Amino acid sequence: MCGIVGVTGTDQAAAILIEGLKRLEYRGYDSAGLAIVTPQGQTSVKEKGKIANLEAALDWSQLKGRCGIAHTRWATHGAPTALNAHPHMAGDVALVHNGIIENFAALKVKLGDRGHNFLSETDSEVLSHLIEDFYEGDLVAAVQRALGVVHGAFGIAVTHKDHPDMIVGARKGSPLVVGVGDGVNYLASDVAAIMGHTRQVIYLDDGEMVTLTPEGVTTMTITNEDITKEVQEVDWDLGQIQKGGFEHFMLKEIFEQPQTIRDSFRGRTLLDSGDVKLGGISLTDWELRNIRRIIILACGTSWHAGLVGEYLLEEYAHIPVEVEYASEFRYRSPIIEPGTLCLVISQSGETIDTLEAMREAKRKGAKILGITNVVGSTIARESECGVYIHAGPEIGVASTKAFTSQVTILGLLGVLLGRRTSINADRGKQMLQELERIPELVQSVLDQSDAIREIAEVYAQSSNCLYLGRGLNFPIALEGALKLKEISYIHAEGYPAAEMKHGPIALIDPEMPVVVLAIKDGSYDKIVGNVQEVRARDGKIISIVTEGDTEIAQLSDHVITIPDAMNYWTPLLSVIPLQLLAYHIAVLRGEDVDQPRNLAKAVTVE
């Protein structure tokens, strides 16, 4: 959730750290800090708030060093203050930490008895003091000893004044990537931080450590066993993490969806046979035909994508599907039967709840198929097989393009499995031909952005909003409500439309906007009835309808149209107006769309 960046081997260390922090700010933005090893020792500067506050506080003349570490924080233990910001200093040790130290309280008492004084409220500071307590001239050994007694999750970077060109990193449950350069080497929690300097990277796995100096990179386990890691090349460029003329990353990413949806299915559709080829799936046709049950594990927006997948897979592949909150899955006793396939969905591939749920499912004998966006992520590496969604870097904290790419992949899986159970070649070909049209149809919805902004102006100051949908579009109602609450802070709830009269209808009054997904499908007549129920209670109705629909329009205060398409793919169209509506409302309210309060992009702590 927080961001780590480190560099060694350059006189521009401080500038590179600030640049890297700016690219990681979407990971956390409560406070920030850096530490530079200088000839006089270690110099640390920390500030509350965003990176700009830290940058303004720097005295560059005091930061003449060739090695340093930096951090941008999403607060867990302790309020977002300068004292609680990282790096944490203990004697000559500086440390930045992502994760949670579960036994910090007991360790803090023991270290206090040994004379250590603590300045912050954080668990992370305890780890810096523990390393300092174990230090006897060998920084690597001190880090290893400290990590041997802590319980929890960590991605860390450590420096010491006696080792002016060395950074020690280690990970367990929180990502770290090493950037390999020519006389300059880098460490970060996300490759975006170092993209401007190298494309050669090493992804650390849990239980692994690294030492970086200008001369090279050495990898080992936390228990001090030497290991050899593969150097990989990053295949996306710096332009993908820049705004490209858009006011916000979120708006850029919304408008990228015609391309990202196309990228997610490009090269994977076999139109001649009406089939799908997903190269990352190593299961044989026999294994695919013998899947008896599918469990989808995900959190947040990815969970909503999983709900769409449940409808698609059950209807077209005829396989029972359960969608589980990953955060709850491993805290009960899930039953994994022979023939169970777990689809594990995470944009970052590092979501800790999803990762741990995946590991629990593996322990119980399920086959694992990961669906993620980040090459080299932990879920990608630990899955038995998987599919990348190819959405490119998503910087906006509120996910948009990753969601539609995930839904596209789940739709492809529905065709793949359906062709082995119940779908004939002609039907498969028709479904894939319809998918080929979707990017163009998405663009036609995006072209309505200005009209959607006009609707947003009417409701920007609302306090509550209700989203209703049926069938495939019930998960889209949930996703639309989530987008609005994430970035505008308006209380919003998504419901199956039929459930409205079982409670939420009590909320409807002339001040309550109700967004209704009224797509022409098998439940259309029922949706008309729900709209009439809202209208009878003077609720304000914003309807998402299929082009040419006049019946709902007559009952609605506002109408947004989407093109007519095969019902199977309509979630890719119906979600776009809801993303735009949330975006425009948040902007009109003056909120920080890309970095909403209390949120961070990748949730790597429980």
C-alpha positions as CSV (number, residue, x, y, z in Angstrom):
1,M,0.0,0.0,0.0
2,C,2.9,2.3,0.8
3,G,5.6,3.1,-1.6
4,I,9.3,2.3,-1.3
5,V,12.2,3.5,-3.5
6,G,15.9,3.3,-3.0
7,V,19.0,4.1,-5.2
8,T,22.7,3.7,-4.8
9,G,25.6,4.8,-7.1
10,T,24.7,8.3,-8.2
11,D,25.2,11.9,-7.1
12,Q,21.5,12.4,-8.1
13,A,20.3,10.1,-5.4
14,A,18.0,12.6,-3.7
15,A,16.4,13.8,-7.0
16,I,15.8,10.2,-8.1
17,L,14.2,9.3,-4.8
18,I,11.7,12.3,-5.1
19,E,11.0,11.4,-8.7
20,G,10.3,7.8,-7.7
21,L,8.1,8.8,-4.8
22,K,6.0,10.9,-7.2
23,R,5.4,7.9,-9.4
24,L,4.4,5.9,-6.3
25,E,2.2,8.5,-4.6
26,Y,-0.9,6.6,-5.7
27,R,0.3,3.8,-3.3
28,G,-0.1,6.0,-0.3
29,Y,0.0,9.8,0.4
30,D,-0.5,10.5,4.1
31,S,3.1,11.4,4.6
32,A,6.5,11.0,3.0
33,G,10.2,11.0,3.8
34,L,13.7,10.2,2.6
35,A,17.1,9.4,4.1
36,I,20.4,10.0,2.3
37,V,23.8,8.6,3.5
38,T,26.2,11.5,3.4
39,P,29.8,11.9,4.5
40,Q,28.5,13.3,7.8
41,G,26.2,10.4,8.4
42,Q,22.5,9.9,7.5
43,T,20.3,12.9,6.7
44,S,16.5,12.3,7.0
45,V,13.6,14.6,6.1
46,K,10.0,13.7,6.7
47,E,6.8,15.6,6.2
48,K,3.0,15.1,6.7
49,G,0.9,15.1,3.5
50,K,1.8,14.6,-0.1
51,I,5.2,14.5,-1.8
52,A,5.0,18.2,-2.7
53,N,5.2,19.0,1.0
54,L,8.4,16.9,1.4
55,E,10.0,18.4,-1.7
56,A,9.3,21.9,-0.5
57,A,11.0,21.1,2.8
58,L,14.3,19.8,1.3
59,D,17.6,21.6,1.6
60,W,19.3,20.1,-1.4
61,S,22.7,21.3,-0.2
62,Q,22.4,18.9,2.7
63,L,21.6,15.9,0.6
64,K,25.0,15.3,-1.1
65,G,25.1,11.5,-1.0
66,R,25.1,8.7,-3.5
67,C,22.8,6.3,-1.6
68,G,19.4,6.7,-0.1
69,I,15.9,5.3,0.6
70,A,12.5,7.0,0.6
71,H,8.9,6.2,1.4
72,T,5.4,7.5,0.8
73,R,2.9,6.2,3.5
74,W,-0.6,5.0,3.8
75,A,-1.2,5.1,7.6
76,T,-1.9,1.8,9.5
77,H,-0.2,2.1,12.9
78,G,-0.3,5.7,14.0
79,A,-1.8,8.9,12.6
80,P,-0.4,10.4,9.4
81,T,2.1,12.8,11.0
82,A,5.7,13.7,10.3
83,L,6.9,11.7,13.3
84,N,5.1,8.6,12.1
85,A,6.4,9.0,8.5
86,H,9.3,6.8,7.2
87,P,12.3,6.5,7.2
88,H,12.6,5.5,10.8
89,M,16.0,6.2,12.3
90,A,17.5,4.1,15.1
91,G,21.1,5.1,15.9
92,D,22.9,4.8,12.5
93,V,20.2,2.7,10.9
94,A,17.5,4.1,8.6
95,L,14.6,1.9,7.5
96,V,11.5,2.1,5.3
97,H,8.8,-0.5,5.7
98,N,5.6,-1.7,4.0
99,G,3.5,-4.2,5.9
100,I,2.7,-4.8,9.5
101,I,4.8,-6.2,12.4
102,E,2.3,-8.2,14.4
103,N,4.4,-8.7,17.5
104,F,5.7,-5.1,17.7
105,A,4.2,-4.4,21.1
106,A,6.1,-7.2,22.8
107,L,9.3,-6.3,21.0
108,K,8.9,-2.6,21.9
109,V,8.8,-3.5,25.6
110,K,12.0,-5.6,25.4
111,L,13.8,-3.0,23.4
112,G,12.7,-0.3,25.8
113,D,14.2,-2.4,28.7
114,R,17.5,-2.3,26.7
115,G,17.5,1.5,26.5
116,H,15.8,2.1,23.2
117,N,13.7,5.3,22.9
118,F,10.8,5.5,20.5
119,L,9.5,8.6,18.8
120,S,6.6,7.3,16.8
121,E,3.4,5.4,17.2
122,T,4.3,2.9,14.5
123,D,5.1,-0.8,14.4
124,S,7.8,0.0,11.8
125,E,10.0,1.9,14.1
126,V,10.4,-1.1,16.3
127,L,12.0,-3.0,13.4
128,S,14.6,-0.2,12.9
129,H,15.6,-0.4,16.6
130,L,15.7,-4.2,16.4
131,I,18.2,-4.0,13.5
132,E,20.2,-1.4,15.3
133,D,20.3,-3.6,18.5
134,F,21.6,-6.6,16.5
135,Y,24.1,-4.6,14.5
136,E,27.8,-5.6,15.1
137,G,29.4,-4.4,11.9
138,D,27.5,-6.6,9.5
139,L,24.3,-4.9,8.2
140,V,23.0,-8.0,6.3
141,A,23.4,-10.2,9.4
142,A,21.7,-7.7,11.6
143,V,18.7,-7.5,9.2
144,Q,18.5,-11.3,9.0
145,R,18.6,-11.7,12.8
146,A,15.9,-9.0,13.2
147,L,13.6,-10.6,10.6
148,G,14.0,-13.9,12.4
149,V,12.1,-12.6,15.4
150,V,9.4,-10.5,13.9
151,H,6.0,-11.8,12.9
152,G,4.0,-10.3,10.1
153,A,4.4,-8.9,6.6
154,F,7.2,-6.7,5.3
155,G,8.9,-5.1,2.4
156,I,11.9,-3.2,3.7
157,A,14.9,-1.2,2.6
158,V,17.7,-0.5,5.1
159,T,20.8,1.7,5.1
160,H,23.5,2.4,7.6
161,K,26.1,5.2,7.9
162,D,28.9,2.7,8.1
163,H,28.0,1.2,4.7
164,P,27.6,4.5,2.7
165,D,26.8,2.8,-0.7
166,M,24.7,-0.2,0.5
167,I,21.0,-0.9,0.6
168,V,19.6,-4.1,2.1
169,G,16.1,-5.1,1.1
170,A,13.9,-8.0,2.1
171,R,10.3,-9.1,1.5
172,K,7.6,-11.3,3.0
173,G,4.1,-10.6,1.8
174,S,4.9,-7.1,0.5
175,P,6.4,-6.6,-3.0
176,L,9.9,-5.5,-3.8
177,V,11.6,-5.2,-7.2
178,V,15.3,-4.6,-7.9
179,G,16.3,-2.4,-10.8
180,V,19.6,-3.3,-12.4
181,G,21.6,-0.5,-14.0
182,D,25.1,0.3,-15.0
183,G,26.9,1.4,-11.9
184,V,23.6,2.5,-10.4
185,N,21.1,0.1,-8.8
186,Y,17.6,0.6,-7.6
187,L,15.0,-0.9,-5.2
188,A,11.3,-0.2,-5.2
189,S,7.9,-1.6,-4.2
190,D,6.6,-1.0,-7.7
191,V,8.5,-0.9,-11.0
192,A,6.8,2.4,-11.9
193,A,9.2,4.2,-9.5
194,I,12.3,3.2,-11.5
195,M,11.0,3.0,-15.0
196,G,12.8,6.2,-16.1
197,H,16.2,4.6,-15.3
198,T,16.2,0.9,-16.2
199,R,14.0,-1.8,-17.7
200,Q,16.1,-4.6,-16.2
201,V,14.4,-5.9,-13.1
202,I,14.5,-8.7,-10.5
203,Y,11.3,-9.6,-8.6
204,L,11.9,-10.8,-5.1
205,D,9.8,-13.6,-3.7
206,D,8.7,-14.1,-0.1
207,G,11.6,-15.0,2.2
208,E,14.2,-13.4,-0.1
209,M,16.7,-10.6,0.5
210,V,19.0,-8.4,-1.7
211,T,22.0,-6.2,-1.1
212,L,22.6,-3.4,-3.6
213,T,25.8,-1.5,-4.1
214,P,27.0,0.4,-7.2
215,E,29.1,-2.6,-8.1
216,G,26.2,-5.0,-8.3
217,V,23.3,-6.9,-6.8
218,T,23.4,-10.0,-4.5
219,T,20.4,-12.1,-3.7
220,M,19.9,-14.6,-0.9
221,T,17.2,-15.9,1.4
222,I,16.5,-14.4,4.8
223,T,18.1,-17.5,6.3
224,N,21.3,-16.6,4.3
225,E,21.2,-19.1,1.5
226,D,22.6,-17.8,-1.8
227,I,20.1,-17.8,-4.7
228,T,20.2,-16.8,-8.3
229,K,17.4,-14.7,-9.7
230,E,16.4,-14.1,-13.3
231,V,16.7,-10.6,-14.7
232,Q,13.6,-9.7,-16.6
233,E,12.8,-6.8,-19.0
234,V,9.8,-4.5,-18.4
235,D,7.7,-4.3,-21.6
236,W,5.8,-1.0,-21.0
237,D,7.1,2.5,-21.3
238,L,7.2,5.7,-19.2
239,G,4.4,7.3,-21.3
240,Q,1.9,4.8,-19.8
241,I,2.3,6.3,-16.4
242,Q,1.9,9.9,-17.5
243,K,-1.4,11.8,-17.9
244,G,-1.0,12.4,-21.6
245,G,-3.0,15.6,-21.6
246,F,-5.9,14.5,-19.4
247,E,-6.7,16.3,-16.3
248,H,-6.5,13.2,-14.1
249,F,-5.1,9.7,-14.5
250,M,-8.6,8.3,-13.8
251,L,-10.1,10.1,-16.8
252,K,-7.2,9.0,-19.0
253,E,-7.7,5.4,-17.9
254,I,-11.5,5.6,-18.5
255,F,-10.8,6.8,-22.0
256,E,-8.1,4.1,-22.6
257,Q,-10.7,1.4,-22.3
258,P,-11.4,0.8,-26.0
259,Q,-7.7,0.0,-26.4
260,T,-7.3,-1.9,-23.1
261,I,-10.3,-4.1,-23.8
262,R,-8.9,-4.8,-27.3
263,D,-5.5,-5.6,-25.8
264,S,-7.0,-8.0,-23.4
265,F,-8.5,-10.2,-26.1
266,R,-6.1,-9.5,-29.0
267,G,-4.5,-12.8,-30.2
268,R,-6.7,-14.9,-27.9
269,T,-9.8,-15.3,-30.1
270,L,-10.0,-18.1,-32.7
271,L,-12.9,-16.9,-34.9
272,D,-12.8,-19.8,-37.4
273,S,-13.5,-22.3,-34.7
274,G,-15.5,-20.1,-32.3
275,D,-12.9,-20.8,-29.6
276,V,-10.5,-19.1,-27.3
277,K,-6.8,-19.7,-26.7
278,L,-5.3,-18.4,-23.4
279,G,-1.6,-19.3,-23.5
280,G,-1.1,-19.0,-19.8
281,I,-3.6,-21.8,-19.1
282,S,-1.7,-25.1,-18.9
283,L,-4.8,-27.2,-18.2
284,T,-5.6,-29.9,-20.8
285,D,-8.9,-30.1,-22.5
286,W,-9.7,-33.2,-20.4
287,E,-8.9,-31.2,-17.2
288,L,-11.1,-28.3,-18.4
289,R,-14.0,-30.6,-19.2
290,N,-13.7,-32.1,-15.7
291,I,-13.9,-28.9,-13.7
292,R,-16.8,-29.5,-11.3
293,R,-16.8,-26.2,-9.4
294,I,-15.3,-22.8,-9.7
295,I,-14.5,-20.5,-6.8
296,I,-13.6,-16.9,-7.6
297,L,-11.4,-15.1,-5.0
298,A,-11.1,-11.3,-5.1
299,C,-11.6,-8.1,-3.2
300,G,-13.2,-4.7,-4.1
301,T,-13.6,-4.0,-7.8
302,S,-12.1,-7.3,-8.7
303,W,-14.8,-9.0,-6.6
304,H,-17.4,-7.2,-8.7
305,A,-15.7,-8.5,-11.9
306,G,-15.9,-11.9,-10.3
307,L,-19.7,-11.5,-9.8
308,V,-20.1,-10.8,-13.5
309,G,-17.9,-13.8,-14.2
310,E,-20.3,-16.0,-12.1
311,Y,-23.2,-15.1,-14.3
312,L,-21.2,-15.7,-17.5
313,L,-19.6,-19.0,-16.4
314,E,-22.7,-20.6,-15.0
315,E,-24.9,-19.7,-17.9
316,Y,-22.5,-20.6,-20.7
317,A,-20.1,-23.1,-19.2
318,H,-22.8,-24.8,-17.0
319,I,-20.3,-25.0,-14.1
320,P,-21.4,-24.0,-10.5
321,V,-19.6,-20.8,-9.4
322,E,-19.1,-19.2,-6.0
323,V,-17.7,-15.7,-5.6
324,E,-15.9,-15.3,-2.3
325,Y,-14.5,-12.2,-0.5
326,A,-10.9,-13.3,-0.3
327,S,-10.6,-11.4,3.0
328,E,-13.1,-13.8,4.5
329,F,-12.3,-17.0,2.7
330,R,-9.4,-18.3,4.8
331,Y,-10.9,-17.4,8.1
332,R,-13.5,-20.1,7.9
333,S,-13.2,-23.7,6.8
334,P,-13.8,-23.6,3.0
335,I,-14.6,-26.9,1.4
336,I,-12.5,-27.7,-1.6
337,E,-13.7,-30.8,-3.5
338,P,-11.9,-32.6,-6.3
339,G,-12.3,-30.8,-9.6
340,T,-12.4,-27.3,-8.0
341,L,-10.7,-24.5,-9.9
342,C,-10.0,-21.2,-8.1
343,L,-9.9,-18.1,-10.2
344,V,-7.8,-15.5,-8.3
345,I,-8.4,-11.9,-9.4
346,S,-6.2,-9.0,-8.5
347,Q,-5.1,-6.0,-10.5
348,S,-1.8,-5.6,-8.7
349,G,-1.2,-9.3,-8.1
350,E,-0.1,-8.3,-4.6
351,T,-3.4,-7.9,-2.8
352,I,-2.6,-9.6,0.5
353,D,-6.1,-10.9,1.3
354,T,-6.4,-12.4,-2.2
355,L,-2.9,-13.8,-2.0
356,E,-3.4,-15.5,1.3
357,A,-6.8,-16.9,0.2
358,M,-5.1,-18.3,-2.9
359,R,-2.5,-20.0,-0.7
360,E,-5.2,-21.5,1.5
361,A,-7.0,-22.9,-1.6
362,K,-3.8,-24.4,-2.8
363,R,-3.2,-26.0,0.5
364,K,-6.6,-27.6,0.3
365,G,-5.9,-29.0,-3.2
366,A,-7.6,-26.6,-5.6
367,K,-6.1,-25.8,-9.0
368,I,-5.3,-22.1,-9.2
369,L,-5.7,-19.8,-12.1
370,G,-4.5,-16.2,-11.5
371,I,-5.9,-13.2,-13.3
372,T,-3.8,-10.2,-12.8
373,N,-2.4,-7.1,-14.5
374,V,1.2,-7.0,-13.3
375,V,3.9,-9.3,-14.8
376,G,6.1,-10.7,-12.1
377,S,3.6,-10.1,-9.3
378,T,3.3,-12.6,-6.5
379,I,0.0,-14.0,-7.6
380,A,1.3,-14.4,-11.1
381,R,4.3,-16.3,-9.9
382,E,2.5,-18.5,-7.4
383,S,-0.5,-19.5,-9.6
384,E,-0.3,-22.8,-11.3
385,C,-1.5,-21.1,-14.5
386,G,-2.8,-17.6,-15.3
387,V,-3.9,-14.9,-17.6
388,Y,-2.6,-11.4,-17.8
389,I,-5.3,-8.8,-18.5
390,H,-2.9,-6.4,-20.4
391,A,-4.5,-3.2,-19.1
392,G,-1.2,-1.4,-18.7
393,P,-0.3,0.5,-15.6
394,E,-3.3,1.8,-13.7
395,I,-2.4,4.8,-11.6
396,G,-5.8,6.1,-10.5
397,V,-6.6,4.6,-7.1
398,A,-10.2,3.9,-8.2
399,S,-9.9,1.1,-10.7
400,T,-11.6,1.5,-14.1
401,K,-9.8,0.0,-17.1
402,A,-8.6,-3.0,-15.0
403,F,-12.2,-3.8,-14.2
404,T,-13.3,-4.0,-17.8
405,S,-10.2,-6.0,-18.8
406,Q,-10.9,-8.4,-16.0
407,V,-14.5,-8.8,-17.2
408,T,-13.2,-9.4,-20.7
409,I,-11.0,-12.2,-19.6
410,L,-13.8,-13.8,-17.6
411,G,-15.9,-13.6,-20.7
412,L,-13.2,-15.3,-22.7
413,L,-13.0,-18.0,-20.1
414,G,-16.8,-18.4,-20.4
415,V,-16.4,-19.1,-24.1
416,L,-13.4,-21.3,-23.6
417,L,-15.1,-23.5,-21.0
418,G,-18.5,-23.3,-22.7
419,R,-17.0,-24.7,-26.0
420,R,-16.0,-27.7,-24.0
421,T,-19.4,-28.2,-22.4
422,S,-22.4,-26.6,-24.1
423,I,-21.6,-24.0,-26.7
424,N,-21.3,-25.1,-30.4
425,A,-18.8,-23.5,-32.9
426,D,-21.4,-21.2,-34.4
427,R,-22.5,-19.8,-31.1
428,G,-18.9,-19.4,-30.0
429,K,-18.1,-17.6,-33.2
430,Q,-21.0,-15.2,-32.8
431,M,-19.9,-14.4,-29.2
432,L,-16.4,-13.6,-30.3
433,Q,-17.5,-11.5,-33.3
434,E,-19.6,-9.5,-30.9
435,L,-16.5,-9.0,-28.7
436,E,-14.6,-7.6,-31.6
437,R,-17.3,-4.8,-31.8
438,I,-17.1,-3.8,-28.1
439,P,-14.1,-1.4,-28.3
440,E,-15.9,0.7,-30.9
441,L,-19.1,0.6,-28.9
442,V,-17.3,1.6,-25.7
443,Q,-15.9,4.6,-27.6
444,S,-19.5,5.7,-28.5
445,V,-20.4,5.7,-24.8
446,L,-17.3,7.7,-24.0
447,D,-18.4,10.3,-26.5
448,Q,-21.3,11.1,-24.2
449,S,-18.9,12.3,-21.4
450,D,-20.0,16.0,-21.7
451,A,-23.7,15.0,-21.5
452,I,-23.0,12.9,-18.5
453,R,-21.2,15.8,-16.9
454,E,-24.4,17.9,-17.2
455,I,-26.2,15.2,-15.3
456,A,-23.4,15.2,-12.7
457,E,-23.9,19.0,-12.2
458,V,-27.5,18.3,-11.0
459,Y,-26.5,15.7,-8.4
460,A,-23.0,16.8,-7.3
461,Q,-24.2,17.9,-3.9
462,S,-26.3,14.8,-3.1
463,S,-25.7,13.0,0.1
464,N,-26.9,9.6,-0.9
465,C,-27.4,7.6,-4.1
466,L,-28.9,4.2,-4.9
467,Y,-27.9,2.0,-7.8
468,L,-30.2,-0.8,-9.1
469,G,-29.5,-3.6,-11.6
470,R,-30.6,-7.1,-12.4
471,G,-28.8,-10.2,-13.7
472,L,-25.5,-9.3,-15.3
473,N,-26.0,-5.7,-14.4
474,F,-26.4,-6.1,-10.7
475,P,-22.6,-6.4,-10.2
476,I,-22.4,-3.2,-12.4
477,A,-24.7,-1.5,-10.0
478,L,-22.4,-2.5,-7.1
479,E,-19.3,-1.2,-9.1
480,G,-21.0,2.1,-9.9
481,A,-21.9,2.7,-6.3
482,L,-18.3,1.8,-5.3
483,K,-16.8,4.3,-7.7
484,L,-19.0,7.1,-6.5
485,K,-18.3,6.5,-2.8
486,E,-14.6,6.0,-3.4
487,I,-13.9,9.3,-5.1
488,S,-16.8,11.7,-4.2
489,Y,-17.5,10.5,-0.6
490,I,-21.2,10.4,-1.4
491,H,-22.8,7.5,0.4
492,A,-23.9,5.1,-2.3
493,E,-25.3,1.5,-2.4
494,G,-25.8,-1.0,-5.1
495,Y,-28.8,-3.4,-4.9
496,P,-30.5,-6.1,-7.0
497,A,-33.5,-4.1,-8.3
498,A,-36.0,-6.6,-6.9
499,E,-34.5,-6.1,-3.4
500,M,-35.3,-2.4,-3.4
501,K,-38.8,-3.0,-1.9
502,H,-37.3,-5.2,0.8
503,G,-35.8,-2.2,2.6
504,P,-34.0,0.5,0.5
505,I,-37.2,1.8,-0.9
506,A,-37.7,3.5,2.6
507,L,-34.8,5.9,1.6
508,I,-36.4,7.2,-1.6
509,D,-37.5,10.8,-1.5
510,P,-37.3,13.8,-3.9
511,E,-33.6,14.3,-2.8
512,M,-32.5,10.7,-3.6
513,P,-31.0,10.0,-7.1
514,V,-31.5,6.5,-8.2
515,V,-29.3,5.1,-11.0
516,V,-31.1,2.3,-12.8
517,L,-29.4,-0.1,-15.2
518,A,-32.3,-0.7,-17.5
519,I,-30.8,-2.7,-20.3
520,K,-33.0,-4.6,-22.8
521,D,-32.7,-8.1,-21.7
522,G,-34.8,-10.9,-20.2
523,S,-35.5,-8.9,-17.0
524,Y,-36.4,-5.6,-18.8
525,D,-40.1,-5.7,-17.9
526,K,-39.2,-6.2,-14.2
527,I,-36.9,-3.2,-14.3
528,V,-39.7,-1.1,-15.8
529,G,-41.7,-2.0,-12.7
530,N,-38.9,-1.0,-10.4
531,V,-38.5,2.4,-12.1
532,Q,-42.2,3.0,-11.6
533,E,-41.9,2.2,-7.9
534,V,-39.1,4.8,-7.6
535,R,-41.1,7.4,-9.6
536,A,-44.2,6.9,-7.5
537,R,-42.1,8.0,-4.5
538,D,-40.7,11.1,-6.2
539,G,-37.2,9.7,-6.5
540,K,-34.9,11.2,-9.2
541,I,-34.2,8.6,-11.8
542,I,-31.0,8.3,-13.9
543,S,-31.5,5.4,-16.4
544,I,-28.8,3.6,-18.4
545,V,-30.8,2.2,-21.3
546,T,-30.3,0.5,-24.7
547,E,-30.3,2.8,-27.7
548,G,-33.9,3.2,-29.0
549,D,-35.6,2.5,-25.7
550,T,-38.4,5.1,-25.2
551,E,-40.4,3.4,-22.5
552,I,-37.9,3.9,-19.7
553,A,-37.0,7.4,-21.0
554,Q,-40.6,8.5,-20.4
555,L,-40.3,7.5,-16.7
556,S,-36.8,8.9,-16.1
557,D,-35.4,12.3,-15.2
558,H,-32.2,11.6,-17.1
559,V,-31.3,9.0,-19.7
560,I,-27.8,7.7,-20.8
561,T,-27.8,5.3,-23.7
562,I,-25.5,2.5,-24.5
563,P,-25.4,0.7,-27.9
564,D,-27.4,-2.5,-28.5
565,A,-25.1,-5.5,-28.1
566,M,-25.2,-9.2,-27.1
567,N,-26.2,-9.4,-23.5
568,Y,-23.1,-11.4,-22.7
569,W,-20.9,-8.3,-23.2
570,T,-23.2,-5.5,-22.0
571,P,-21.4,-5.1,-18.6
572,L,-18.4,-3.7,-20.6
573,L,-20.7,-1.0,-21.9
574,S,-23.1,-0.3,-19.0
575,V,-20.2,0.4,-16.5
576,I,-18.7,3.2,-18.6
577,P,-21.4,5.8,-17.9
578,L,-21.2,5.0,-14.2
579,Q,-17.4,5.6,-14.2
580,L,-17.9,8.9,-15.9
581,L,-20.7,9.9,-13.6
582,A,-18.6,9.3,-10.5
583,Y,-15.6,11.0,-12.0
584,H,-17.5,14.2,-13.0
585,I,-19.4,14.4,-9.7
586,A,-16.1,14.1,-7.8
587,V,-14.4,16.8,-9.9
588,L,-17.4,19.1,-9.4
589,R,-17.2,18.6,-5.7
590,G,-13.5,19.6,-5.8
591,E,-12.2,16.2,-4.7
592,D,-8.8,14.7,-5.5
593,V,-10.0,12.1,-8.0
594,D,-6.7,10.2,-8.4
595,Q,-5.8,10.1,-4.7
596,P,-9.0,9.8,-2.7
597,R,-8.7,10.1,1.1
598,N,-7.9,7.0,3.2
599,L,-7.4,4.8,0.1
600,A,-4.3,3.3,-1.6
601,K,-3.9,1.4,-4.8
602,A,-2.6,-2.0,-3.7
603,V,-3.8,-3.3,-0.4
604,T,-0.8,-5.2,0.9
605,V,-1.7,-5.3,4.6
606,E,-4.6,-7.1,6.3
